[in-house]
Amino acid sequence: MSEISNLHKEAMDMLLKTSRTFFIPISRLTPGVQEAVASAYLCMRAIDEIEDHPQLPAEQKVHLLKAVSQILQGPFDPSEFKELFRSYGTTLPEVTLRLGDWTQLAPETIAEKIFSSTATMSDGMAEWVKKDWNIQSKEDLDDYTYYVAGLVGVMLSDIWVWYDNTETDRELAIGFGRGLQAVNIIRNRAEDHSRGVNYYPEGWEFSDMIAYARHNLSLANQYTESLKPGTILLFCKIPLVLAHGTLDAIEAGEAKLSRDAVNQLVSEISGTS
């Protein structure tokens, strides 16, 4: 097995370990675009693990996130990430420690776009760590969700154009990312609260965050409606339908979607796309 083939297999194994939600649609993408999206997802997951790390002090998070951003902004050697994380081998998860590997999976002609979006995200995350995630207003929430998820939509739009000239509305793409993130915020409310983090703006109740999520998911619906049939549409529809299903389940008093419900929804989407 060639080095790149082996890396591709390891990347897919890591996707399965870190996100079943995204493993399913990524695994169904066609060759070429699959490597691009897998690289982008794992790079962004790597820095997300730094931002959310429960034991890492804030100053170390800021240092690491700023350093990752700086490295990604210029020509770099993947070994720079190994050097950066050298003293964090027992602290950070494997998906983060192998960030340099995930950058190598990106096809050369789209790599710069992936690295640019990841660098911007990493820098934005660092700024919110500095602020101790002090979200006071809807504007603050919009800013936070843009950096941690809206940028995913922007980057995906860049990949779609690169892959087959599929043009999408960037604002709807941002709404797509924000909607998924808002559902995560609602779903992980208790866990976030236990580590002293509150993503709800001042004075917001559960119903306000539900409305925020629903609004952005409506933009995400428009985003997917603009896509032509194929693996890109399927990729976007799977997490979107699961997000809608999760929100419905939470409003019905459940903690999350059951595994059976996830499988049923994925089967239904796969059969109609």
C-alpha positions as CSV (number, residue, x, y, z in Angstrom):
1,M,0.0,0.0,0.0
2,S,1.4,3.4,-1.0
3,E,2.0,6.1,1.7
4,I,-0.9,8.2,0.5
5,S,-3.3,5.2,0.4
6,N,-2.3,4.3,3.9
7,L,-2.8,7.8,5.1
8,H,-6.2,7.9,3.4
9,K,-7.2,4.7,5.3
10,E,-5.9,6.1,8.6
11,A,-7.8,9.3,8.0
12,M,-11.1,7.4,7.4
13,D,-10.5,5.3,10.5
14,M,-9.9,8.6,12.5
15,L,-13.2,10.0,11.1
16,L,-15.0,7.0,12.3
17,K,-13.5,7.4,15.8
18,T,-14.2,11.1,16.0
19,S,-17.5,11.7,14.3
20,R,-20.0,9.0,13.1
21,T,-22.2,11.9,11.9
22,F,-19.6,13.0,9.3
23,F,-18.0,9.7,8.7
24,I,-21.1,8.5,6.9
25,P,-21.4,11.3,4.3
26,I,-17.6,11.7,3.8
27,S,-17.3,7.9,3.2
28,R,-19.8,8.3,0.4
29,L,-18.0,11.1,-1.5
30,T,-16.3,10.3,-4.7
31,P,-12.5,10.0,-4.8
32,G,-10.7,13.4,-4.9
33,V,-13.4,15.4,-3.2
34,Q,-13.4,12.7,-0.4
35,E,-9.8,13.4,0.4
36,A,-10.3,17.2,0.4
37,V,-13.3,17.0,2.8
38,A,-11.6,14.4,5.0
39,S,-8.5,16.6,5.3
40,A,-10.5,19.7,6.0
41,Y,-12.7,18.0,8.6
42,L,-9.8,16.4,10.5
43,C,-7.7,19.6,10.4
44,M,-10.7,21.5,11.9
45,R,-11.5,18.7,14.4
46,A,-7.8,18.8,15.5
47,I,-8.0,22.5,16.5
48,D,-11.5,22.0,18.0
49,E,-10.1,19.5,20.4
50,I,-7.6,22.2,21.6
51,E,-10.4,24.8,22.1
52,D,-12.6,22.3,24.0
53,H,-9.9,20.5,26.0
54,P,-11.2,20.2,29.6
55,Q,-7.7,20.3,31.3
56,L,-5.6,22.5,29.1
57,P,-5.2,26.0,30.7
58,A,-6.5,28.9,28.6
59,E,-3.1,30.5,28.0
60,Q,-1.8,27.2,26.5
61,K,-4.9,26.9,24.3
62,V,-4.3,30.4,23.0
63,H,-0.7,29.7,22.4
64,L,-1.4,26.5,20.5
65,L,-4.3,27.9,18.4
66,K,-2.3,31.0,17.4
67,A,0.7,28.9,16.5
68,V,-1.4,26.5,14.4
69,S,-2.9,29.5,12.6
70,Q,0.5,31.0,12.0
71,I,2.0,27.8,10.6
72,L,-0.9,27.2,8.2
73,Q,-0.6,30.7,6.8
74,G,2.7,30.1,5.1
75,P,4.6,27.3,3.4
76,F,5.2,24.8,6.1
77,D,6.7,21.4,6.8
78,P,4.3,19.0,8.6
79,S,7.0,18.4,11.1
80,E,6.4,21.9,12.5
81,F,3.1,20.6,14.0
82,K,5.0,17.7,15.6
83,E,7.4,20.1,17.2
84,L,4.6,22.4,18.4
85,F,2.8,19.4,20.1
86,R,6.0,17.7,21.3
87,S,5.3,18.3,25.0
88,Y,1.5,17.6,24.7
89,G,1.8,13.9,23.7
90,T,-0.1,12.6,26.7
91,T,-2.5,15.6,26.8
92,L,-3.9,16.1,23.4
93,P,-5.9,13.5,21.4
94,E,-4.4,11.7,18.4
95,V,-6.5,13.6,15.9
96,T,-4.7,16.8,17.1
97,L,-1.3,15.3,17.4
98,R,-1.5,14.2,13.8
99,L,-2.6,17.5,12.4
100,G,0.5,17.5,10.1
101,D,-0.6,14.2,8.6
102,W,-4.1,15.5,7.8
103,T,-2.7,18.5,6.0
104,Q,-0.9,16.0,3.7
105,L,-4.1,14.4,2.7
106,A,-5.4,17.6,1.0
107,P,-5.2,17.6,-2.8
108,E,-2.6,20.1,-3.8
109,T,-4.9,22.3,-5.9
110,I,-7.3,22.9,-3.0
111,A,-4.9,22.7,0.0
112,E,-4.4,26.4,0.3
113,K,-8.1,27.1,0.7
114,I,-8.4,24.4,3.3
115,F,-5.4,25.7,5.2
116,S,-6.6,29.3,5.0
117,S,-10.1,28.5,6.4
118,T,-8.5,26.4,9.2
119,A,-6.0,29.1,10.1
120,T,-8.8,31.7,10.3
121,M,-10.9,29.3,12.5
122,S,-7.9,28.6,14.8
123,D,-7.2,32.3,15.2
124,G,-10.9,33.0,15.9
125,M,-11.1,30.2,18.5
126,A,-8.0,31.6,20.2
127,E,-9.8,35.0,20.5
128,W,-12.8,33.4,22.1
129,V,-10.7,31.4,24.5
130,K,-9.2,34.8,25.5
131,K,-12.7,36.1,26.1
132,D,-13.5,33.0,28.2
133,W,-16.4,32.4,25.8
134,N,-18.3,35.4,27.3
135,I,-21.2,35.6,24.9
136,Q,-23.4,38.5,25.8
137,S,-25.5,39.1,22.7
138,K,-26.8,37.5,19.5
139,E,-24.0,39.4,17.7
140,D,-21.5,37.6,20.0
141,L,-23.1,34.3,19.3
142,D,-23.1,34.9,15.5
143,D,-19.4,35.8,15.8
144,Y,-18.5,32.7,17.7
145,T,-20.5,30.3,15.6
146,Y,-19.0,31.9,12.4
147,Y,-15.5,31.0,13.5
148,V,-16.2,27.5,14.8
149,A,-18.8,26.4,12.2
150,G,-19.7,29.1,9.6
151,L,-16.2,28.9,8.2
152,V,-16.8,25.2,7.6
153,G,-19.6,26.2,5.2
154,V,-17.3,28.7,3.5
155,M,-14.6,26.1,3.1
156,L,-17.0,23.5,1.8
157,S,-18.2,26.0,-0.8
158,D,-14.6,26.5,-1.9
159,I,-14.2,22.7,-2.2
160,W,-17.4,22.4,-4.3
161,V,-16.3,25.0,-6.7
162,W,-12.9,23.4,-7.0
163,Y,-14.4,19.9,-7.5
164,D,-17.1,20.5,-10.1
165,N,-17.7,24.2,-10.4
166,T,-20.7,24.0,-8.1
167,E,-21.5,27.6,-7.0
168,T,-23.3,28.3,-3.7
169,D,-24.5,31.3,-1.7
170,R,-21.8,32.0,1.0
171,E,-24.3,33.4,3.5
172,L,-26.5,30.3,3.2
173,A,-23.3,28.2,3.6
174,I,-22.5,30.1,6.8
175,G,-26.1,29.5,8.0
176,F,-25.5,25.8,7.2
177,G,-22.5,25.7,9.6
178,R,-24.2,27.9,12.2
179,G,-27.3,25.7,12.3
180,L,-25.3,22.5,12.9
181,Q,-23.3,24.3,15.6
182,A,-26.4,25.7,17.3
183,V,-27.8,22.2,17.6
184,N,-24.5,21.0,19.2
185,I,-24.7,23.9,21.7
186,I,-28.2,22.9,22.7
187,R,-27.4,19.2,22.8
188,N,-24.2,19.7,24.9
189,R,-25.7,22.3,27.2
190,A,-25.2,20.3,30.4
191,E,-21.7,19.1,29.5
192,D,-20.6,22.7,28.7
193,H,-22.2,24.0,31.9
194,S,-20.2,21.4,33.9
195,R,-16.9,22.9,32.6
196,G,-18.1,26.5,33.2
197,V,-18.9,27.4,29.7
198,N,-22.1,29.1,28.6
199,Y,-22.8,29.7,24.9
200,Y,-26.3,31.2,25.5
201,P,-26.4,35.0,25.2
202,E,-27.3,37.0,28.3
203,G,-31.0,36.5,29.1
204,W,-31.6,33.8,26.5
205,E,-33.7,30.8,27.4
206,F,-33.9,27.4,25.8
207,S,-36.6,28.6,23.5
208,D,-34.4,31.5,22.2
209,M,-31.6,29.1,21.3
210,I,-34.1,26.7,19.6
211,A,-35.4,29.7,17.5
212,Y,-31.8,30.6,16.6
213,A,-31.0,27.0,15.6
214,R,-34.3,26.8,13.6
215,H,-33.5,30.0,11.7
216,N,-30.1,28.9,10.7
217,L,-31.3,25.4,9.8
218,S,-33.8,27.1,7.5
219,L,-30.9,28.8,5.7
220,A,-29.2,25.4,5.6
221,N,-32.3,24.0,3.9
222,Q,-32.0,26.7,1.2
223,Y,-28.3,25.9,0.9
224,T,-29.0,22.2,0.1
225,E,-31.9,23.0,-2.2
226,S,-29.4,24.9,-4.4
227,L,-27.2,21.8,-4.9
228,K,-27.6,19.4,-7.8
229,P,-28.2,15.7,-7.1
230,G,-25.1,13.7,-6.3
231,T,-22.6,13.0,-3.6
232,I,-22.2,16.6,-2.6
233,L,-25.9,17.0,-2.0
234,L,-25.9,13.7,0.0
235,F,-23.0,14.9,2.0
236,C,-24.8,18.1,3.1
237,K,-28.2,16.5,3.6
238,I,-27.1,13.8,6.0
239,P,-25.9,16.1,8.8
240,L,-28.7,18.6,8.1
241,V,-31.4,16.0,8.5
242,L,-29.7,14.6,11.6
243,A,-29.6,18.1,13.0
244,H,-33.3,18.6,12.4
245,G,-34.0,15.2,13.9
246,T,-31.8,16.0,17.0
247,L,-33.6,19.3,17.6
248,D,-37.0,17.5,17.3
249,A,-35.9,14.9,19.7
250,I,-34.6,17.4,22.3
251,E,-37.8,19.4,22.1
252,A,-39.7,16.2,22.7
253,G,-37.6,15.7,25.9
254,E,-35.0,13.2,24.7
255,A,-31.3,13.7,25.2
256,K,-30.4,12.9,21.6
257,L,-31.4,10.9,18.5
258,S,-31.3,7.1,19.1
259,R,-28.9,5.0,17.0
260,D,-31.9,3.4,15.3
261,A,-33.3,6.8,14.4
262,V,-30.0,7.9,12.9
263,N,-29.8,4.8,10.8
264,Q,-33.4,5.2,9.6
265,L,-32.9,8.9,8.6
266,V,-29.6,8.1,6.8
267,S,-31.3,5.3,4.9
268,E,-34.2,7.5,3.9
269,I,-31.8,10.3,2.7
270,S,-29.6,7.8,0.8
271,G,-32.6,6.4,-1.0
272,T,-33.9,9.8,-2.2
273,S,-30.7,11.6,-3.2
